[in-house]
Amino acid sequence: MSATYRIGIIGCGGIANGKHLPSLSKLQNVELAAFCDIVEERAEEACQKYGSAEAKVYASYTELLKDDSLDIVHVLTPNISHAEISIAALEAGKHVMCEKPMAKTAAEAKAMLEAAKRTGKKLTIGYNNRFREDSLYLKQLCEAGELGSIYFAKAHAIRRRAVPTWGVFLDEEKQGGGPLIDIGTHALDLTLWMMDNYQPKVVLGTTHHELSKRENAANAWGPWDPKQFSVEDSAFGMIVMENGATIMLESSWALNSLDVDEAKCSLSGTEAGADMKQGLRINGEKLGRLYTNEIELSAGGVAFYEGRQESAPDTEMRQWIEAIDQDKEPVVTPEQAYVVSRILEALYESSRTGKAIYMNE
């Protein structure tokens, strides 16, 4: 790699400290040069822990974007501000990684895509589950045609009781929805990517506000306040693609189910099937016999890079910086992420109206 890239972080909360900053700090050609958060103390803490010697702290993202020395900006704020900040950053001449989902609405996601095209800057969305070891191996199988034509799939994002009770996760105005837009978006992105199919035709969806009404409910992160729980607790949908392929999507933060999986998919093709539910398994028929192959994957990482075993976030950040350095398309393209946002919005609209939503624009 030839250059050192100066990065500005907008939003210094959980996703910044849990994923972006630890992984970016491992890269040799990255300088974490600017930090911004509406709670200035969070930006100060992140700067002290991860910032370069001359790193600056900002209370306003507009001030951060005036720094012409910054090459890249990571937008790690609530969904409501993804589009506003990302578009401003692109127009300020920065490459942008925005956390998932791309935006609160499909119209905002489209505006982000158009801004990237207009400015010529790179834009990617933080769908880090593509970079897991099982995901990368299954993608290779799909690309090699091992599954044939994939015509049925399931996107899994089910938690038994793990409602995020911090931040703005339960606030529909700021987030645009609950588990569907939070974790269902990961499962849907993963499934579409495996199928390499981004042409939805019709969508039917339902959302539920059932367990969210309960007081003092058991929950991994402590009981939620039903009065603050304005988003759905579960959402389910069917997506039919233009070629007839069908996807069933399931997402929930709280469901009476032991069938729990998050950011996983099951695929059925003309030649074989695959699922991630108990490790990575391939199933099919050969010589008149049914078979199931369990793929043995090495523990804990994705690949070896400069002597270290990489986690999915490490690989995600490395490949993002490589896309800029080598002027190539990022693994997660804005065009793909826009389709995910369109489908999510159609599922919510279908639930509100009780009708199937046809996607032809």
KASUL-V659300 format. One line per field, one symbol per residue. phi: phi as a letter, one per 20 degrees, with the letter a starting at -180 (. if undefined). A space follows every 10 residues. Layout:
# KASUL-V659300
phi->???
This chain:
# KASUL-V659300
phi->.dcddedddd odeffffecf fffffeefdc cedbccbfef ffffffffec ffgdfddcec fffgffffef eccddcdggf dgfgffffff fendfcddff fgafcfffff ffffffffem eecccfefff efffffffff fffenfemee dbbcddbddf bbefedldge dffednrdff eedfffffgf ffffflcccf dbcccccccd ffeeelffag dnfeegfeee dfebbcaccd egengccddc baebbfbeed bclcbcccdf dacbbdfcmd cdcacclmce ccdeeedffn bdaeclndee egfffgffff fffffdlcff geeffffffg fffgffffff ffemcfdeef e
